[in-house]
Amino acid sequence: MHRLENNEGGISELRKPMQSLLVKIEELGLDPEQTRFDPAWIDAVKQLKP
């Protein structure tokens, strides 16, 4: 969307939240490049304390 509107600055605004999410994913020991989803993971996540 940002590129369609010729707003390249918008893309850089997304990098920080994306990087923050990537760090959280890696801290949880998850592979950010995974290509499958196991429904059993939902139960495991529910057991985590916020």
N, C-alpha and C positions, 0 to 999 in steps of 0.2 A: 504494500500500500504506500509506504513512504517513497519508494522509487517511482511509483506511478505518479505521485504528486510532485515529483522532482524535489523531494525533501530528504536529502542525504543525511542531514543532522539527526533525523528521527532514528535512523539505524544505530547511530552511536549511543543514543539514549537507551536502547534495548540491551546493549552489551553488558552493562553493569548488573542488571537483574539476572541476565542469563548466566553470567560468571558466578554470581552468588548462588544460583540454583545448582550449577555444576559443582561447586565446592560442597554444598550440602549433600548432593548425591554421592560424591566420592567419600565424604565423611561417613556415610552410612554403609560404605563398602559395596555400593552398587556400580555396575558398569554403565556409564552414560551412553554407550554405543550399543547396548543390547537391542536385539531385534525381536524378542519374544516376550510374552506376558504370561505368567503363571498365576491363575486365580488364587492359589494358596498364599500368595504374597499378601493379599488383602488381610487375611487372618493374622499374619505375622505383624503387619503394620498396626492393626488394631490393638495388639498387645503392647506396643510401644507407649511409653509415657510421654506426654507432650512437653 
